[in-house]
Amino acid sequence: MDGPWGVLLVYSPAMVFGLLFIVSLIREPRQFRNAIWLLLFLTTLCGCLFLQFGTIWMLVPIGVIIALTPLVVVVFLVSNTIVVARHEGVSMATMLPAALAVAVVGYIMLIPVLTVLKAPVWALDMAMLVMVEGLWFFASFVALLLYSWLYRMLPRRRHYDYIIIHGAGLNGDRPTPLLQGRIDRAVTLWERQGRRASLIVSGGQGADEIVSEAEAMRRYLVRDRGIPESSIIMEDRSTTTLENLRFSKRIMDERSGENSYRAALVTSDYHVFRASEYARVLGLHADGVGSHTKGYYWPAAFIREFIAISRSHMWPYYVIAGVWVAWSMLAAVASMVA
């Protein structure tokens, strides 16, 4: 469509989703819905650009890209599984990329295989439900991947009263390289803040650990980084991310009394958004700050994060299943009446 009004009409869907994303981001950046608004905005923007500038010939390369994307994703996930298994060993966590690759292949092959096998109608209907649920799974995965990256890029405050360091595994009584990266990132932030904030080392003692993660972090801060004991607060009871934040919040509430405070949550970059979202749920005013994670470890770690976040946002799957059940019942009634 020509003219300014035509252009405005073409881009109106992208403008609506873009506005919803900006408003939601300003109101509260630590919520999952922002990821969905961002994906809808980017998707509709691409569609609008194609409507304005695209030609019929552009459909060919677009189709090729869409067709090859699953293959590229599967090859990448399998290759990453091999690399991460060599570095970290074989475990359920390191096998997650391979599991996702199998899910992608199964998703693509489900309908064709059932069709070749001449499966009954009810099986094809169930397969269609799985396809729609899978579409939401993959769409929300991409949305969270994009928004997690954007969230880490958002500007942070210049002053924090507390800096919480989330625990991770230990090598004996020493922090692992992953945990050491978190501690070093927290120290860098602490120094940039003028060394006024209190460092809360948060992490309990696992069944296979000889000291608590908090104690190992405290020793590293004092011995290796020269941080004074007076700047360190111990939280050594937590065993999960949610407990890290809940117990740390109790400590900060007790120490601050009626005074308001601001905290930073220092964890690995792939873990920043989930920790920040949990903080929002607990009513904790805090910003997530990420430490660097080795590239080969990132895919497996992020898949684990996505699964954990999805468990807190299951309602879209229930809605899809509910609509499918209602539609199936209506179709059955209609066939009986006919």
Phi, psi and omega in degrees: 000137182268163176086161183297324181291325177295317178297318179298320180294318181297318185270000184301320177299316179295323179295320180296310180293325177296319178294317178299320179295314182296315180298315180295322179295318180293318181295316180197104182287347187262046179225148187294328183300333178301323179296320180290316177300321180296315180296318178297320178297311182295321180294312180292327177296317177298319178296319179294319178297322178293319179298324183277318188246347187285160174233167182299331181289338179290342180294332181294304178296326178297317178297320178296317179298315180298319182291323184276340184305311179302320180297315179298317180297315181297314179299317180297315183295318179295317179298318179295323178300317180297316182294312184291328177293325178294323183276320189250354184087170181269125177205173178299322181294317182284343179271359182301317177301319178295321178297319178293323177298317177298320179297320179296314179297316179298322179298317182289323187270350189302301183296313178302318181295315179296325179293315179298321180281358181055051181295153178296164184300319182298326179292321177294323177297316177297322179296322178295322176298315178299321180297316180292316177299319179295324178298318177294320179302309183289323179295315180292329176297311179297318180300314181291324178299314180293315185287326177300319177295315180296319182300321179292339181273348183296146179297144180252162179291159182269350182221130174232144176274330180224145174236112182267127177254117181281132182288165175210191184293163181239155167255094186069242176252018181245149176295145172289165176305324178297312180291322178299323177298321177295316181296314181298322178295321179294320179296319177300315178296318180299317180292320179293334180275005179087016177059030181261335184287156174269136179266117178260113177269118190240118178167129180275193182253119178284168182297333182257015182248141183273341174222165177288156177297325178298317180294319178297320178292319179299315180298318180295318180297317184284311187281317187266331184248355176068029179278132180293145179303327183295342180266000185247135176240133182266134169229101190241030180249340190286149177233353179225169178299317181297319178291323174311311185283319182296312182290323177294322179297320178299318179298313182294321178297317181293319183285328184269341180062232181277350182283141176284156180212164178231139183234157172245138178254112182259120179210184178291151188301325180291342186260356189298311186294318181296317177298320180293321179293319176299321178299319178299316180299323180278356182076026181264122178280099186209152175248141176275136178232127186257145171260158184291139175242140178302139186303320183293334183274341189299311183303311181298319181294318182290323176301318178298319178296317181299317179298317180296318179291320181298327179297336177270355182224061183272349188301326177299324178294320178293320179297314179300315179295320179297316178297319180297316179297315180298317179296319179296320179294318178297319179296321179294317178297317180298320180292326178291320179293319180293000000 
